[in-house]
């Protein structure tokens, strides 16, 4: 592997890989403030290490940074999940359903809140997993790394990674299978009926206060093709694979670079 060109510096690394790092940190923490702080801490920690200066391949550098990011997050998160499936059920399903909220909204507002609820709920489900299983699930289902790359990011053997992933998929599937309309249209939990509860409990925010990421296309059409209304999203991998990357705050790259220069 030839050394990286001398013109490639810390700012280049941040510009190339900030979104990938922020995305995985956000998915692992489900907290924007923590994601911003941990991402900044990660780049500060690697700024003076020599490894990244020796990588000529950007994909290799990306995987190296993702490994540093997962290690940092796992070192800071509690060993047991901060939320569990019972708490998630209580938050979203503890009260009677409310359809009045959706009926009172315009189409853009409706699409926005339904997407926020779908994305927030799906992300919260994986936060019921222990950190190691959560990381394996995120790398496979959302970041879409192959087994070898995901195992390398986690610093484990491929067989150990597959065990983690299998356990994670089983738990997520067992939770969603009897509940979620996106897994089975006959299931009782339907986003339009849960929006009111989710807004009231602060699980999602009203339009104009983006908590995760505004959808680029209407709710229910990720991975399914326009007009299919979620018909292709009956598989866990397709559901989670439809979640878009999470964009870092617009000024985060400049802040990280400025702090390093200072």
C-alpha positions in Angstrom: 0.0 0.0 0.0 1.6 3.2 -1.1 1.7 6.2 1.3 -0.9 8.9 0.9 0.0 12.0 -1.1 1.6 14.7 1.1 -1.2 17.1 0.1 -3.8 15.0 1.9 -4.2 16.4 5.3 -6.5 16.3 8.3 -9.1 18.7 6.7 -9.3 16.4 3.7 -10.0 13.4 6.0 -12.8 15.3 7.8 -14.4 16.5 4.6 -14.3 13.0 3.0 -15.5 11.0 6.0 -17.4 13.2 8.5 -20.8 12.1 7.2 -20.0 8.4 7.4 -18.6 8.7 11.0 -21.5 11.0 12.1 -24.1 8.6 10.6 -22.9 5.5 12.5 -22.3 7.4 15.8 -25.8 8.9 15.6 -27.4 5.5 14.8 -25.5 3.9 17.8 -26.4 6.7 20.3 -29.8 7.9 19.0 -28.9 11.3 20.4 -27.8 14.2 18.2 -26.0 16.1 20.9 -24.0 13.0 21.9 -23.4 12.2 18.2 -21.9 15.7 17.6 -19.8 15.5 20.7 -18.5 12.0 20.1 -17.8 12.7 16.4 -15.7 15.7 17.3 -13.9 13.8 20.0 -13.2 11.0 17.6 -11.6 13.3 15.0 -9.6 15.0 17.7 -8.4 11.7 19.0 -7.2 10.5 15.6 -5.8 13.8 14.4 -2.3 13.1 15.7 -2.2 9.4 14.9 0.0 8.3 12.0 -2.1 5.4 10.8 -4.5 7.4 8.6 -1.7 9.2 6.9 -0.4 5.9 5.5 -3.7 4.9 3.8 -3.8 5.6 0.1 -7.3 4.0 -0.3 -10.2 6.1 0.9 -12.4 3.1 1.6 -9.7 1.6 3.8 -9.5 4.9 5.7 -13.3 5.0 6.0 -13.4 1.5 7.6 -10.5 2.5 9.9 -12.4 5.6 11.1 -15.6 3.6 11.6 -13.7 1.1 13.8 -12.4 4.0 15.9 -15.9 5.4 16.1 -17.5 2.1 17.2 -14.8 1.6 19.8 -15.3 5.1 21.2 -19.1 4.8 21.3 -19.0 1.3 22.9 -16.5 2.6 25.5 -18.9 5.4 26.6 -22.3 3.6 26.4 -23.5 1.5 29.3 -23.1 -2.2 28.9 -26.9 -2.6 29.1 -29.3 -0.7 26.7 -30.6 2.6 28.0 -34.0 1.7 26.7 -35.8 -1.6 26.4 -38.7 -3.1 24.5 -41.1 -2.5 27.4 -40.2 1.2 27.6 -40.6 1.6 23.9 -44.0 -0.1 24.0 -45.1 2.2 26.9 -43.9 5.3 25.0 -45.7 4.6 21.8 -48.4 2.2 22.7 -49.2 2.8 26.3 -52.1 5.2 25.6 -55.1 4.9 23.3 -54.5 5.7 19.6 -55.0 9.2 18.3 -55.9 9.7 14.6 -57.0 13.3 15.0 -53.4 14.6 14.7 -52.8 13.1 11.2 -56.2 14.2 10.0 -55.6 17.8 10.9 -52.3 18.0 9.0 -51.5 19.1 5.4 -49.9 16.4 3.2 -46.3 17.7 3.6 -46.7 17.9 7.4 -48.3 14.4 7.5 -45.5 12.9 5.4 -42.9 14.5 7.6 -44.3 13.3 10.9 -45.1 9.8 9.6 -41.5 9.5 8.3 -40.1 10.9 11.6 -42.2 8.3 13.5 -41.2 5.4 11.3 -37.5 6.3 11.4 -37.5 7.1 15.1 -39.3 3.9 16.0 -37.1 1.7 13.9 -34.0 3.3 15.3 -35.3 3.1 18.9 -35.9 -0.7 18.4 -32.2 -1.3 17.7 -31.4 0.8 20.8 -33.0 -2.0 22.8 -30.0 -4.2 21.8 -26.8 -4.5 23.8 -24.0 -2.3 22.2 -22.1 -5.1 20.5 -25.2 -6.5 18.8 -26.5 -3.0 18.0 -23.2 -2.2 16.2 -23.3 -5.4 14.2 -26.9 -4.7 13.2 -26.2 -1.1 12.2 -23.1 -2.1 10.1 -25.0 -4.8 8.3 -28.5 -3.4 7.9 -28.0 0.3 7.7 -24.4 0.9 6.6 -24.6 -2.2 4.5 -21.1 -3.5 5.0 -20.2 -7.0 4.0 -19.3 -9.6 6.6 -15.5 -9.1 6.2 -15.7 -5.3 6.4 -18.1 -5.3 9.3 -16.0 -7.8 11.3 -12.9 -5.7 10.7 -14.7 -2.5 11.9 -15.8 -4.3 15.1 -12.3 -5.9 15.6 -13.8 -9.5 15.8 -13.7 -12.6 13.6 -16.3 -13.0 10.9 -17.8 -15.9 12.8 -18.2 -13.8 16.0 -19.7 -11.0 14.0 -22.2 -13.3 12.4 -23.2 -14.6 15.8 -23.8 -11.0 17.0 -25.7 -10.1 13.9 -27.9 -13.2 14.1 -28.8 -12.5 17.7 -29.6 -8.9 16.8 -31.8 -9.8 13.8 -33.6 -12.3 15.9 -34.5 -9.8 18.7 -35.5 -7.1 16.3 -37.6 -9.5 14.2 -39.2 -11.0 17.3 -40.2 -7.5 18.4 -41.5 -6.1 15.1 -43.1 -9.2 13.7 -46.3 -9.1 15.8 -46.5 -5.3 16.0 -45.3 -3.3 13.0 -47.5 -2.6 10.0 -44.3 -2.4 7.8 -43.5 -6.0 8.6 -47.1 -7.3 8.2 -49.9 -5.0 7.1 -52.3 -6.9 9.4 -50.3 -5.9 12.5 -52.0 -3.5 15.0 -49.3 -0.8 15.3 -49.9 1.7 12.5 -48.0 5.0 12.3 -50.9 7.3 11.6 -52.6 6.2 14.8 -49.4 6.6 16.9 -48.3 10.1 15.7 -50.4 11.9 18.3 -48.9 9.9 21.2 -45.4 10.2 19.8 -45.6 14.0 19.5 -47.2 14.4 22.9 -44.5 12.3 24.5 -41.7 14.1 22.7 -40.7 11.0 20.8 -40.9 12.9 17.5 -41.0 16.7 16.9 -43.4 18.8 14.9 -42.5 20.0 11.4 -39.8 22.6 11.5 -37.9 20.9 14.3 -36.1 18.0 12.6 -35.1 15.4 15.1 -33.6 12.9 12.7 -33.8 13.8 9.0 -36.5 15.1 6.8 -37.6 12.6 4.2 -36.6 13.3 0.6 -39.6 11.4 -0.7 -43.0 10.7 0.9 -43.4 8.3 3.8 -43.6 4.6 2.9 -41.7 4.8 -0.4 -38.1 4.2 0.6 -36.8 1.0 -1.0 -40.2 0.2 -2.5 -40.4 2.5 -5.4 -42.8 5.4 -5.8 -46.4 4.4 -5.6 -45.8 1.0 -4.0 -46.7 2.3 -0.5 -44.3 0.1 1.4 -45.2 -3.2 -0.4 -41.5 -4.1 -0.7 -40.7 -3.3 2.9 -41.8 -6.6 4.5 -38.3 -7.7 5.2 -36.2 -6.4 8.1 -33.2 -5.8 5.9 -35.2 -3.7 3.4 -36.9 -1.7 6.2 -33.6 -0.8 7.8 -31.8 -0.4 4.5 -34.4 2.2 3.6 -33.2 4.6 6.3 -31.1 7.4 4.8 -27.7 8.6 6.1 -27.9 11.2 8.8 -26.4 14.5 7.9 -24.1 16.2 10.4 -24.8 19.8 11.4 -23.6 22.2 8.6 -20.9 23.8 10.7 -19.5 20.6 12.3 -16.7 20.0 9.8 -15.5 23.6 10.0 -15.6 23.4 13.8 -13.6 20.2 13.9 -11.0 21.5 11.5 -10.7 24.8 13.3 -10.2 23.1 16.7 -7.4 21.0 15.2 -5.7 24.0 13.7 -6.0 25.9 17.0 
